[in-house]
Amino acid sequence: LSDKIDALQPKVTQIIVKDRPAVTLKGVQHKAFPDIMMAISAKCNTFLVGPAGTGKTHMVRQISEALGLRFHAENLTAATTEYKLCGFTDANSGYKTTPLRELFANGGVYLLDEIDNANPNVLGVLNSALSNGFMAFPDGLVEKHPDFIAVAAGNTYGNGATAEYVGRNPIDGATLDRFAFFNVDIDESVEDAMLAGFNLPSAVAKTWITAVRQSRQNVATSGLRVIVSPRATANGASLLHQGMSMDKVYNSTVLKGAKQDQVEKIRQGVTLSVSA
């Protein structure tokens, strides 16, 4: 009984970073959270690498708020231009600013989200911002604010496409060299806490999380190009909460159109019937 009572209590984590007041956070934090918070507090260019759905973006926002810093996430794509990042001078000679320009000059955490999805040539314009005390913008040379911190998040280490992430681009070594890298893998304690937030009946929740994790293990063992991330857990729990059948939920969140030969491997040992 005491274990059940403890499980209902909000978890409180206190993180102490040198030269800063202790930060108290409620809820379950990712196991990598303290190290990444320390890196950002140290104003180190920080690169988070991990599979989809592990909470990289959310973590950076959470850390920014805990440190009292402004936050902006720029979702990068192959179509992202230098002007999107640095701004431009219009036909009336007026400068159109950007979040990067504002945070670089005034301080804050700037997240380069999906950095390995960006045009590698565009990333080159950021090199001075990442390592120098200044950066050239269309309106002139701007000194870096002491509290400007650049963070990148990606699914790869910047070496190009992988079996799961076929659209990822290689990142120039000069850019990669400016970051400290941290792995953000799936943390099952965070996934458990996320599932608990949907208030499913315990038997349903147990069946669902067991099915997702068995499928994830099968994908890894078979080397399939299929992603079974914590988003499958959350999306599935949401659908189950609405009353959708477990079979339909599994097809729409885990299998997601997988080929028949893949389905057989993914479903090996997976049980979708809820025990009484």
N, C-alpha and C positions, 0 to 999 in steps of 0.2 A: 504494500500500500504506500509506503514512504517513497519508493521508487517512482510510482505513478504521480504522487504529489510533487516530487522534485521535477519531474518532466514537464509539469504544467507551469512551473515558475519561469519567468523571463530570465534568460541567462545574462549576467552582467560581466563584461570584460573590461579590465582596466589596463590600458597600454601606456607605458612610460617611455618617452623619447627624450633623449638628452637635451638639456637646455630648454625644454618646453614643459608646461604644466601637464600632469597626468590626464589622459583622456578616458572617460568612462563611456562605454557603449553597451546598449541593451540588445539582446538578440544573439544569435549564433553568427560568429564571424568566420570567414574562410581561414584555413590554417596558414595561408600565406599573408594574411592581412598585416600582422605586426611587422614583418620584414619590409613589406611594400610601404607601409606607413613610415617606417624609419627612413627608407630611401627617399621618399618624397619630402619628408621633414628635413632631410639633409640637403635638399635642393639638387638632388642627383637626377639627371635625365634617366628615366626609368622605362623599361620595355617589358610589358607583360605578355607572356606567350602561353597560350592554352587553347584547348578545343572550344568550339562554339558552346555558348550557354553556361559558362562557368562563372559569370558575374564579374568579369574584368571591368567593364564600364561602370557598373554600379559601385564596385569597390573604390574606384578612383574618385567618384563623386562623394562617396561617404567619407573618405579620407580628407578631401578638400573641405567639406563642411566641418569635420572634427577639428581641423587646423585653422578654421576661420578664413579660408581663402576662397576667392571667386573661382568659378569652374566653368569651363566650356569644352564640349566634346565636338570635334569636327570629324564627321564621317567621311572618310576618303574613298574615292573611287577612281577608276581609270580616267574619268572625265573631269576630275578636279583640276583646276587650273592654278597657275601662279597668282592670278588676280583674285581668286577665291580666298587665298591665304593672305596675300599681302595688300590687297586693295588696288585701286587704280585712280588715275586723274581723269576726270570727265571732260567733255568738250568745253566747259566753262572754267577749266583749270581748278576745279574743286576736287579735293581728295575724298574718295569714298573709302572709309575705314573698314576694318574687319575685326572680329574677335581676337585674332592673333595680335594685331597691332595694339589693341586696347590692353590686353593682358601683358604683352611684352613691355609696354610702357608703364603700366600701373600695378602690375602684380596679379598673380593667380595661377591656377593649374590649367594647362592647355593640353587636352587629350587628343592625340592623333589616332583616332579609332579606325580599325581595319587598315592599318598602315601598309600592310603587305598587299593590299588591294589597289594601292595608289600607283599613278604613273611615276616610275622611278626618277624620271628627269625633273619632275616637279619637286620631289623631295630634296633635291640638291639646293634649292633656295633656302631651305631651313638650316643648312649646316652652320652658318654663322650664328643663327639664333641659338643653336644647341651648344655651341662651345665658346663663342666670343661674348664680350660684354656689350655688343652692339649689333644692329641689323639694319640694312638699307631697305627702306620702304619708299614708295613713290613720292612721299612728302618729305623725304630726307632721312638722314642717319639718326637712328633712335637708340638710346642707351637702354640696356636691359635693366628692368626693375629688380631689386634684390630678391623679391618674392615671386619672380616668374619661374615656373617649373614646367618643363615639358615631359609629358608622359605619352608613350606609345602603347597600343594594344594590337595584337595580331594573332592569327592562328598558326603562324610559322615563324621560324627564326630569320626570315628574310632571305632565304636561299632559293626561293622559287616554289613552284607548284609541288604538292604532295599528292598521294593517292586520294586523300579525302578532300583536299582543298586545291582543286585543279586550276582555279582561276587566280591563284596568288602569284605575285610578281617578285622577282629577285630585287633586293634593295642594295644600293651601292655600299661597298665596304666602308667608305668614309662616313656615311650616315650611321651605319650600325655601330661603328667604333665609338660613337658619342653616347651610347647608352649602356647602362647596367641592366642585365637580363634577369627576370624572375619567372619561374614556372607557376602557372595558375591552372592546375589540373582539377578534375572533378573532385569536390570535397563532399563525401556522402553525408556528413553531419549537417552541412548546409542544405543539401537536397532533402534530408529528412525533415528539417525545420520548415522548409518551403512546402513540403507535402502536408505537414501538420496544419498549416495555415488554411487548408481547404476544409478542415473538419469533416473528413469522410469517416464513415464507420470503420473501426479499426481493422476488421477483416478485409474490407474492400481496399483500404490503404495498403495493408500488408501484401495482399495479392498483387496490387498494381506495382508497387515499388520492386517487389521480387521479380515480376515479369520484365520490367524495364532493365533491371540490372543483369538478369540472366541473358537478355537479348544483347545488351552492351558487351557482355563477356563473350558471347558467341560471335559477335561482329569482330572483336579483337582477335579471337582465336582463329577465325577463318580469313582474316585479312580483307574483309569486305570494305568497299567504298561506300559505307553507310554511316550516318552520324546518329547516335542515340544519346542525345545530350540531356541535361536536366530540364531543358525546355520541353522535352517529350514528357517528362514526369509532371511538370506544371500544367501543360496543356491538357494532358490526359486527365489529371485530377480535376481540372475545371469542367471537362466534359462529363466525367463521372458524377460530379456534384449536380449536374443538370439532369442526370438520369439516363444518359446514353449507356448502351450495353458495353461491357468490357471488350468484346470482340471488335465492335465498331471503333471504339476508342483506340485500341491497339493498332488496327489497320490504318487509322488516320494520323497517328502520332509517332509510331515506331516504324511500321513497314513503309508507309508513304510512297506507294507505287513501286516497291522493290520487285525485281524480276523473280520469277517463280523459283529458280534455283537458289537465289539469295534468301527467299522467304523460308525455304526448308532449313537452311542453316541458321537463320536468325531465330526461328521458333523452336529450335531443338531444346527440349527440357523446359519449355515455357508453359506454365499453367495459368489459364485465364478464368477458371471457375473459382468462385468465392466459397470457401469452406464455412459451414455454419458455426 
